Amino acid sequence: MVATKMRAGLLVGLVLTCAPLFAHHGSAIYDTQKVVVLKDATITKFIWANPHSIAMFDAKDDKGNVLHWAAEAGSPSALSLIGWTKNSLKPGDVVTVYTFQSKNGNPVGRLNKVVLTDGTTLKDSQLGDADSKEKSEKPY
């Protein structure tokens, strides 16, 4: 009887300890109603890692100042299913980035898609294509 209660207690403790592992954050920090388009952005780093890949790039604002951006994308396993590889974005690549910027205005966002200079479009796996959302063209 004591052993059964002890096992049940350990099981409950284990479940409660592991519960946060099943949680996942949403996109509430991003303005998913408005796509920000960053033309002539230069990739500085592409991190192909779980739980999200990260594209880091520089883009000029309307005053000509360079802003250092970071945008999260899907996991490598999800992105690879839609044509991405760990070499899809390389430092020095000049691209057009479509992103959902953070609501606080910082230069971070949720990647929507990237258009390479050859016209190839790499879409993110979670939020789809920016063409279905209102666009906010920015001069950077």
C-alpha positions as CSV (number, residue, x, y, z in Angstrom):
1,M,0.0,0.0,0.0
2,V,2.8,2.4,1.0
3,A,4.7,1.5,-2.2
4,T,1.7,2.2,-4.4
5,K,1.2,5.6,-2.8
6,M,4.9,6.3,-3.2
7,R,4.8,5.4,-6.9
8,A,1.7,7.5,-7.5
9,G,3.3,10.4,-5.7
10,L,6.5,10.0,-7.9
11,L,4.4,9.8,-11.0
12,V,2.4,13.0,-10.1
13,G,5.7,14.8,-9.3
14,L,7.2,13.7,-12.6
15,V,4.2,14.8,-14.6
16,L,4.1,18.2,-12.9
17,T,7.9,18.6,-13.4
18,C,7.6,17.8,-17.1
19,A,4.4,19.7,-17.9
20,P,6.3,22.9,-19.0
21,L,8.1,20.9,-21.6
22,F,4.8,20.5,-23.5
23,A,4.1,24.2,-23.5
24,H,5.0,26.3,-26.5
25,H,4.9,30.1,-26.9
26,G,2.7,31.7,-29.5
27,S,3.2,34.7,-31.7
28,A,1.4,37.2,-29.4
29,I,4.5,39.5,-29.2
30,Y,4.4,40.0,-33.0
31,D,2.0,42.2,-34.9
32,T,0.7,39.4,-37.2
33,Q,-1.8,41.8,-38.9
34,K,0.9,43.8,-40.6
35,V,3.8,42.5,-42.7
36,V,7.0,44.7,-42.7
37,V,8.9,44.4,-45.9
38,L,12.7,45.0,-45.6
39,K,14.3,45.5,-49.0
40,D,18.0,45.0,-49.7
41,A,18.6,43.4,-46.3
42,T,22.0,41.8,-45.9
43,I,22.2,38.4,-44.1
44,T,24.7,38.5,-41.3
45,K,24.0,35.1,-39.8
46,F,21.6,32.2,-40.2
47,I,21.2,29.9,-37.2
48,W,19.7,26.5,-38.2
49,A,18.7,25.2,-34.8
50,N,15.8,24.0,-32.6
51,P,13.3,25.1,-31.5
52,H,13.5,27.9,-34.1
53,S,15.9,28.9,-36.8
54,I,17.0,32.5,-36.6
55,A,17.8,34.9,-39.5
56,M,20.0,37.8,-38.6
57,F,20.3,40.7,-41.1
58,D,21.1,44.3,-41.5
59,A,18.6,46.8,-43.1
60,K,18.6,50.5,-43.4
61,D,15.8,52.6,-41.8
62,D,14.3,55.6,-43.6
63,K,17.1,57.8,-42.3
64,G,19.8,55.6,-43.7
65,N,20.8,54.1,-40.3
66,V,21.7,50.4,-40.3
67,L,19.5,48.4,-38.0
68,H,20.5,44.9,-36.9
69,W,17.4,42.7,-37.2
70,A,16.7,39.1,-36.0
71,A,13.7,37.1,-37.1
72,E,12.7,33.7,-35.9
73,A,11.4,31.0,-38.3
74,G,10.2,27.5,-37.9
75,S,12.3,24.5,-36.7
76,P,14.8,22.9,-39.1
77,S,12.6,19.9,-39.5
78,A,9.6,22.0,-40.4
79,L,11.6,24.3,-42.7
80,S,13.3,21.4,-44.5
81,L,9.9,20.1,-45.5
82,I,9.2,23.2,-47.5
83,G,12.6,23.6,-49.2
84,W,14.9,25.2,-46.7
85,T,18.4,23.9,-45.9
86,K,21.0,25.0,-43.4
87,N,22.7,26.9,-46.3
88,S,19.6,28.6,-47.6
89,L,20.8,32.0,-46.2
90,K,24.4,32.8,-46.1
91,P,26.2,35.9,-44.7
92,G,26.4,38.5,-47.4
93,D,23.3,37.5,-49.2
94,V,21.1,40.5,-50.1
95,V,17.4,39.6,-49.8
96,T,14.0,41.0,-49.2
97,V,12.6,40.0,-45.9
98,Y,8.9,39.9,-45.0
99,T,8.5,39.8,-41.2
100,F,5.9,40.4,-38.5
101,Q,7.7,42.9,-36.3
102,S,7.5,42.9,-32.5
103,K,4.6,45.0,-31.2
104,N,7.1,47.1,-29.2
105,G,8.8,48.3,-32.4
106,N,12.2,46.6,-31.8
107,P,14.0,45.2,-34.9
108,V,12.9,41.6,-34.2
109,G,10.2,39.6,-35.7
110,R,8.6,36.4,-36.8
111,L,9.9,35.6,-40.3
112,N,7.1,35.3,-42.9
113,K,9.2,34.8,-46.1
114,V,12.5,35.7,-47.7
115,V,12.9,36.5,-51.4
116,L,16.4,35.8,-52.7
117,T,18.0,37.9,-55.5
118,D,17.2,35.1,-58.1
119,G,13.5,35.4,-57.2
120,T,13.4,32.2,-55.1
121,T,10.9,32.6,-52.2
122,L,11.5,30.8,-48.9
123,K,8.3,30.8,-46.9
124,D,8.1,30.2,-43.1
125,S,6.2,27.1,-42.1
126,Q,4.1,28.6,-39.4
127,L,2.5,31.8,-40.7
128,G,2.5,31.2,-44.4
129,D,2.8,33.8,-47.1
130,A,2.8,37.5,-46.5
131,D,0.7,38.1,-49.7
132,S,-2.3,37.1,-47.6
133,K,-1.7,39.9,-45.1
134,E,-1.7,43.7,-45.2
135,K,1.8,44.9,-46.2
136,S,3.7,47.7,-44.7
137,E,6.4,48.7,-47.1
138,K,9.3,50.3,-45.3
139,P,12.1,52.0,-47.1
140,Y,14.6,49.7,-45.4
